[in-house]
Amino acid sequence: MKAKRIFTKSVAEALIRMGHKVKGYETNKKNDKLIIWVFEVTPKFIEDLSSLS
């Protein structure tokens, strides 16, 4: 499984609203108060992520 880490909360929330499931969470190594969202990479995920940029 390929995974993509998303550092921006608004992007992660938009992907969740589009139906993508969060596969895990990590803490940011530079600032432990921040969360990194981990999503599985699929063709639909790439398409949706591109539409947000």
Phi and psi restraints in degrees (range 20) as a CNS / XPLOR table:
assign (resid 1 and name C) (resid 2 and name N)
       (resid 2 and name CA) (resid 2 and name C) 1.0 -84.2 20.0 2
assign (resid 2 and name N) (resid 2 and name CA)
       (resid 2 and name C) (resid 3 and name N) 1.0 143.8 20.0 2
assign (resid 2 and name C) (resid 3 and name N)
       (resid 3 and name CA) (resid 3 and name C) 1.0 -126.9 20.0 2
assign (resid 3 and name N) (resid 3 and name CA)
       (resid 3 and name C) (resid 4 and name N) 1.0 150.0 20.0 2
assign (resid 3 and name C) (resid 4 and name N)
       (resid 4 and name CA) (resid 4 and name C) 1.0 -124.5 20.0 2
assign (resid 4 and name N) (resid 4 and name CA)
       (resid 4 and name C) (resid 5 and name N) 1.0 129.5 20.0 2
assign (resid 4 and name C) (resid 5 and name N)
       (resid 5 and name CA) (resid 5 and name C) 1.0 -93.2 20.0 2
assign (resid 5 and name N) (resid 5 and name CA)
       (resid 5 and name C) (resid 6 and name N) 1.0 130.3 20.0 2
assign (resid 5 and name C) (resid 6 and name N)
       (resid 6 and name CA) (resid 6 and name C) 1.0 -113.3 20.0 2
assign (resid 6 and name N) (resid 6 and name CA)
       (resid 6 and name C) (resid 7 and name N) 1.0 124.3 20.0 2
assign (resid 6 and name C) (resid 7 and name N)
       (resid 7 and name CA) (resid 7 and name C) 1.0 -96.2 20.0 2
assign (resid 7 and name N) (resid 7 and name CA)
       (resid 7 and name C) (resid 8 and name N) 1.0 -17.1 20.0 2
assign (resid 7 and name C) (resid 8 and name N)
       (resid 8 and name CA) (resid 8 and name C) 1.0 -99.3 20.0 2
assign (resid 8 and name N) (resid 8 and name CA)
       (resid 8 and name C) (resid 9 and name N) 1.0 124.1 20.0 2
assign (resid 8 and name C) (resid 9 and name N)
       (resid 9 and name CA) (resid 9 and name C) 1.0 -60.3 20.0 2
assign (resid 9 and name N) (resid 9 and name CA)
       (resid 9 and name C) (resid 10 and name N) 1.0 -43.6 20.0 2
assign (resid 9 and name C) (resid 10 and name N)
       (resid 10 and name CA) (resid 10 and name C) 1.0 -65.0 20.0 2
assign (resid 10 and name N) (resid 10 and name CA)
       (resid 10 and name C) (resid 11 and name N) 1.0 -36.6 20.0 2
assign (resid 10 and name C) (resid 11 and name N)
       (resid 11 and name CA) (resid 11 and name C) 1.0 -68.1 20.0 2
assign (resid 11 and name N) (resid 11 and name CA)
       (resid 11 and name C) (resid 12 and name N) 1.0 -44.0 20.0 2
assign (resid 11 and name C) (resid 12 and name N)
       (resid 12 and name CA) (resid 12 and name C) 1.0 -61.3 20.0 2
assign (resid 12 and name N) (resid 12 and name CA)
       (resid 12 and name C) (resid 13 and name N) 1.0 -43.7 20.0 2
assign (resid 12 and name C) (resid 13 and name N)
       (resid 13 and name CA) (resid 13 and name C) 1.0 -64.5 20.0 2
assign (resid 13 and name N) (resid 13 and name CA)
       (resid 13 and name C) (resid 14 and name N) 1.0 -38.7 20.0 2
assign (resid 13 and name C) (resid 14 and name N)
       (resid 14 and name CA) (resid 14 and name C) 1.0 -63.8 20.0 2
assign (resid 14 and name N) (resid 14 and name CA)
       (resid 14 and name C) (resid 15 and name N) 1.0 -42.1 20.0 2
assign (resid 14 and name C) (resid 15 and name N)
       (resid 15 and name CA) (resid 15 and name C) 1.0 -64.3 20.0 2
assign (resid 15 and name N) (resid 15 and name CA)
       (resid 15 and name C) (resid 16 and name N) 1.0 -37.8 20.0 2
assign (resid 15 and name C) (resid 16 and name N)
       (resid 16 and name CA) (resid 16 and name C) 1.0 -65.2 20.0 2
assign (resid 16 and name N) (resid 16 and name CA)
       (resid 16 and name C) (resid 17 and name N) 1.0 -42.3 20.0 2
assign (resid 16 and name C) (resid 17 and name N)
       (resid 17 and name CA) (resid 17 and name C) 1.0 -63.4 20.0 2
assign (resid 17 and name N) (resid 17 and name CA)
       (resid 17 and name C) (resid 18 and name N) 1.0 -28.9 20.0 2
assign (resid 17 and name C) (resid 18 and name N)
       (resid 18 and name CA) (resid 18 and name C) 1.0 -78.6 20.0 2
assign (resid 18 and name N) (resid 18 and name CA)
       (resid 18 and name C) (resid 19 and name N) 1.0 -3.5 20.0 2
assign (resid 18 and name C) (resid 19 and name N)
       (resid 19 and name CA) (resid 19 and name C) 1.0 104.4 20.0 2
assign (resid 19 and name N) (resid 19 and name CA)
       (resid 19 and name C) (resid 20 and name N) 1.0 4.8 20.0 2
assign (resid 19 and name C) (resid 20 and name N)
       (resid 20 and name CA) (resid 20 and name C) 1.0 -83.2 20.0 2
assign (resid 20 and name N) (resid 20 and name CA)
       (resid 20 and name C) (resid 21 and name N) 1.0 139.4 20.0 2
assign (resid 20 and name C) (resid 21 and name N)
       (resid 21 and name CA) (resid 21 and name C) 1.0 -93.1 20.0 2
assign (resid 21 and name N) (resid 21 and name CA)
       (resid 21 and name C) (resid 22 and name N) 1.0 138.8 20.0 2
assign (resid 21 and name C) (resid 22 and name N)
       (resid 22 and name CA) (resid 22 and name C) 1.0 -77.4 20.0 2
assign (resid 22 and name N) (resid 22 and name CA)
       (resid 22 and name C) (resid 23 and name N) 1.0 126.7 20.0 2
assign (resid 22 and name C) (resid 23 and name N)
       (resid 23 and name CA) (resid 23 and name C) 1.0 -90.4 20.0 2
assign (resid 23 and name N) (resid 23 and name CA)
       (resid 23 and name C) (resid 24 and name N) 1.0 -17.4 20.0 2
assign (resid 23 and name C) (resid 24 and name N)
       (resid 24 and name CA) (resid 24 and name C) 1.0 177.0 20.0 2
assign (resid 24 and name N) (resid 24 and name CA)
       (resid 24 and name C) (resid 25 and name N) 1.0 173.3 20.0 2
assign (resid 24 and name C) (resid 25 and name N)
       (resid 25 and name CA) (resid 25 and name C) 1.0 -129.0 20.0 2
assign (resid 25 and name N) (resid 25 and name CA)
       (resid 25 and name C) (resid 26 and name N) 1.0 150.2 20.0 2
assign (resid 25 and name C) (resid 26 and name N)
       (resid 26 and name CA) (resid 26 and name C) 1.0 -135.8 20.0 2
assign (resid 26 and name N) (resid 26 and name CA)
       (resid 26 and name C) (resid 27 and name N) 1.0 157.8 20.0 2
assign (resid 26 and name C) (resid 27 and name N)
       (resid 27 and name CA) (resid 27 and name C) 1.0 -93.7 20.0 2
assign (resid 27 and name N) (resid 27 and name CA)
       (resid 27 and name C) (resid 28 and name N) 1.0 146.0 20.0 2
assign (resid 27 and name C) (resid 28 and name N)
       (resid 28 and name CA) (resid 28 and name C) 1.0 -68.0 20.0 2
assign (resid 28 and name N) (resid 28 and name CA)
       (resid 28 and name C) (resid 29 and name N) 1.0 132.5 20.0 2
assign (resid 28 and name C) (resid 29 and name N)
       (resid 29 and name CA) (resid 29 and name C) 1.0 -70.2 20.0 2
assign (resid 29 and name N) (resid 29 and name CA)
       (resid 29 and name C) (resid 30 and name N) 1.0 -28.0 20.0 2
assign (resid 29 and name C) (resid 30 and name N)
       (resid 30 and name CA) (resid 30 and name C) 1.0 -85.4 20.0 2
assign (resid 30 and name N) (resid 30 and name CA)
       (resid 30 and name C) (resid 31 and name N) 1.0 -29.4 20.0 2
assign (resid 30 and name C) (resid 31 and name N)
       (resid 31 and name CA) (resid 31 and name C) 1.0 -143.6 20.0 2
assign (resid 31 and name N) (resid 31 and name CA)
       (resid 31 and name C) (resid 32 and name N) 1.0 103.8 20.0 2
assign (resid 31 and name C) (resid 32 and name N)
       (resid 32 and name CA) (resid 32 and name C) 1.0 -70.5 20.0 2
assign (resid 32 and name N) (resid 32 and name CA)
       (resid 32 and name C) (resid 33 and name N) 1.0 -2.1 20.0 2
assign (resid 32 and name C) (resid 33 and name N)
       (resid 33 and name CA) (resid 33 and name C) 1.0 -85.2 20.0 2
assign (resid 33 and name N) (resid 33 and name CA)
       (resid 33 and name C) (resid 34 and name N) 1.0 -11.7 20.0 2
assign (resid 33 and name C) (resid 34 and name N)
       (resid 34 and name CA) (resid 34 and name C) 1.0 -98.8 20.0 2
assign (resid 34 and name N) (resid 34 and name CA)
       (resid 34 and name C) (resid 35 and name N) 1.0 149.3 20.0 2
assign (resid 34 and name C) (resid 35 and name N)
       (resid 35 and name CA) (resid 35 and name C) 1.0 -111.0 20.0 2
assign (resid 35 and name N) (resid 35 and name CA)
       (resid 35 and name C) (resid 36 and name N) 1.0 143.2 20.0 2
assign (resid 35 and name C) (resid 36 and name N)
       (resid 36 and name CA) (resid 36 and name C) 1.0 -111.8 20.0 2
assign (resid 36 and name N) (resid 36 and name CA)
       (resid 36 and name C) (resid 37 and name N) 1.0 128.3 20.0 2
assign (resid 36 and name C) (resid 37 and name N)
       (resid 37 and name CA) (resid 37 and name C) 1.0 -93.1 20.0 2
assign (resid 37 and name N) (resid 37 and name CA)
       (resid 37 and name C) (resid 38 and name N) 1.0 137.4 20.0 2
assign (resid 37 and name C) (resid 38 and name N)
       (resid 38 and name CA) (resid 38 and name C) 1.0 -114.8 20.0 2
assign (resid 38 and name N) (resid 38 and name CA)
       (resid 38 and name C) (resid 39 and name N) 1.0 123.7 20.0 2
assign (resid 38 and name C) (resid 39 and name N)
       (resid 39 and name CA) (resid 39 and name C) 1.0 -118.6 20.0 2
assign (resid 39 and name N) (resid 39 and name CA)
       (resid 39 and name C) (resid 40 and name N) 1.0 150.8 20.0 2
assign (resid 39 and name C) (resid 40 and name N)
       (resid 40 and name CA) (resid 40 and name C) 1.0 -77.9 20.0 2
assign (resid 40 and name N) (resid 40 and name CA)
       (resid 40 and name C) (resid 41 and name N) 1.0 135.8 20.0 2
assign (resid 40 and name C) (resid 41 and name N)
       (resid 41 and name CA) (resid 41 and name C) 1.0 -85.3 20.0 2
assign (resid 41 and name N) (resid 41 and name CA)
       (resid 41 and name C) (resid 42 and name N) 1.0 122.2 20.0 2
assign (resid 41 and name C) (resid 42 and name N)
       (resid 42 and name CA) (resid 42 and name C) 1.0 -132.6 20.0 2
assign (resid 42 and name N) (resid 42 and name CA)
       (resid 42 and name C) (resid 43 and name N) 1.0 165.5 20.0 2
assign (resid 42 and name C) (resid 43 and name N)
       (resid 43 and name CA) (resid 43 and name C) 1.0 -57.0 20.0 2
assign (resid 43 and name N) (resid 43 and name CA)
       (resid 43 and name C) (resid 44 and name N) 1.0 -40.0 20.0 2
assign (resid 43 and name C) (resid 44 and name N)
       (resid 44 and name CA) (resid 44 and name C) 1.0 -64.7 20.0 2
assign (resid 44 and name N) (resid 44 and name CA)
       (resid 44 and name C) (resid 45 and name N) 1.0 -39.8 20.0 2
assign (resid 44 and name C) (resid 45 and name N)
       (resid 45 and name CA) (resid 45 and name C) 1.0 -61.7 20.0 2
assign (resid 45 and name N) (resid 45 and name CA)
       (resid 45 and name C) (resid 46 and name N) 1.0 -45.6 20.0 2
assign (resid 45 and name C) (resid 46 and name N)
       (resid 46 and name CA) (resid 46 and name C) 1.0 -61.6 20.0 2
assign (resid 46 and name N) (resid 46 and name CA)
       (resid 46 and name C) (resid 47 and name N) 1.0 -42.9 20.0 2
assign (resid 46 and name C) (resid 47 and name N)
       (resid 47 and name CA) (resid 47 and name C) 1.0 -62.3 20.0 2
assign (resid 47 and name N) (resid 47 and name CA)
       (resid 47 and name C) (resid 48 and name N) 1.0 -46.7 20.0 2
assign (resid 47 and name C) (resid 48 and name N)
       (resid 48 and name CA) (resid 48 and name C) 1.0 -66.9 20.0 2
assign (resid 48 and name N) (resid 48 and name CA)
       (resid 48 and name C) (resid 49 and name N) 1.0 -40.7 20.0 2
assign (resid 48 and name C) (resid 49 and name N)
       (resid 49 and name CA) (resid 49 and name C) 1.0 -64.0 20.0 2
assign (resid 49 and name N) (resid 49 and name CA)
       (resid 49 and name C) (resid 50 and name N) 1.0 -39.1 20.0 2
assign (resid 49 and name C) (resid 50 and name N)
       (resid 50 and name CA) (resid 50 and name C) 1.0 -65.2 20.0 2
assign (resid 50 and name N) (resid 50 and name CA)
       (resid 50 and name C) (resid 51 and name N) 1.0 -35.1 20.0 2
assign (resid 50 and name C) (resid 51 and name N)
       (resid 51 and name CA) (resid 51 and name C) 1.0 -70.2 20.0 2
assign (resid 51 and name N) (resid 51 and name CA)
       (resid 51 and name C) (resid 52 and name N) 1.0 -22.1 20.0 2
assign (resid 51 and name C) (resid 52 and name N)
       (resid 52 and name CA) (resid 52 and name C) 1.0 -82.8 20.0 2
assign (resid 52 and name N) (resid 52 and name CA)
       (resid 52 and name C) (resid 53 and name N) 1.0 -19.5 20.0 2
